[in-house]
Amino acid sequence: MPDHPKLPAMRLFILLSCLLFVPYSVLLAQPVLKGTVLDSTNHEPVPFVTVYFDGTTNGQTTDDKGQFALSLKGIDLPAVLVVSHVGYRRQTLLIRDAKEELYISLAVQGQLISTVVVQDRNQRLKNIQEFRRLFLGSDKWGDRAQIRNEDALLFNRDYKAQRVNVRSKYMRKMTLKSNRNNVEWSADSSFYVYDKALNLQATTKVPLEVELPDLGYLIQVDLVKFLTEYSAGRTSHLGHYFFIRQEGPNGKARARHERNRQRAFYNSSLHFLRSLYAGKLKESGYQIYEQEKDKNGKNKKLKNFDIMPHVQKVEGDELEIKDLAGRSLIILYYGDAKGRPLPPNKWRRAQPVQSGIHIGHEACLIRPDGTVGDSDLAFSGYMGSRGVAWILPSDFDLK
């Protein structure tokens, strides 16, 4: 019998130990999206490019080799990756997986030659003040929010000739005294014509930097389109958002920011869509109604509407709202003094907050994080009136 019977057992112990540690290290590793950004003309690396997942806090700038590596933790794929740099055309890519390293070519941005400055017939300061109110919001949070680089904004308006009849000498006198621009009087001074602004449009030369002191975020906004239509009373804006946390000491969120983020989350479109995805609208304080109409199209009474039969599972972990195209629903939210959802047994004594949702497509996508992709879902009322000063990233975690 050999005099070292424990040697095979020791080898077996070492082998088992190695097998135990390998899966543990694999579990620790998080999936990462890697890539390199290159100039499309000379194929040289482009440093200091901002690369981020749209609407999240997940992003970084490329190093001197044009490289980046983004963790996919908390990102629901597919997701939109935005590649943005001053002097280059912005790129957006739909990321479905992280199996291969990306090589992204950026084209140089040509000189911006635009007629919007020439066509803008109102004072720039007035345009900026109006844009701030409509984009950031007109409440206290909106007043405290700041756009660091307002000089990047370009404005334009559409106009329509408007005729005004002058019925008295006093009216004529007051009109002349007001020194209105773009006024043309008739030969007999019985009327005048002026250009009436129909809307306000805005674009940017570079990403906007928006500071939200109440939520503790600095947002980089690649604004694609901003439009407010006066006759319809509707404002819409399309863009890509990258959230940079402005935290306190040791990287911890300040208590004030935590409270405000919770307040901004409850009864927001993000909260509503996450609750809808989870099938927990009532538990989250929501009740949905639809306005009944008579045969002449006039509003009658409100009736409860069960939206869940129209929410169906599709590919992966995504859901769709189906067969409600063109329908508008009323959303009531029951919350306590701090905005937190109330259980249904306490709704009777509470005053609900009203919002609305208009469903534009036959099938509207909903993801677990409350994002909707390109789905045509438009919110009105309370949810639709809150400006960018109340916006939260899609990777916001209430916990």
Secondary structure, DSSP 8 states (H G I E B T S, - for coil): --S-THHHHHHHHHHHHHHHHHHHHHHH---EEEEEEEETTT--B--S-EEEETTBS-EEE--TTSEEEEE-TT--SSEEEEEE-TTB--EEEEE---SS-EEEEE-B------SHHHH--S-HHHHHHHHHHHHH-SSHHHHH-EETTGGGEEEE--EEEEEEE--SHHHHHHHHHHT-TTEEE-TTSSEEEEEEE-EEEEEESS-EEEEETTTTEEEEEEEEEEEEETTTTEEEEEEEEEEEE---GGG---HHHHHHHHHHHTTSHHHHHHHHHHT-TTTTTEEEEEEEE-TTS-EEEEEE---GGGEEE-STT-EEEES-TTEEEEEEE-B-TTS-B--GGG-TTS--EEEEEEE-SSEEEE-TTS--TT--EEEEHHHHH--GGG---TT----
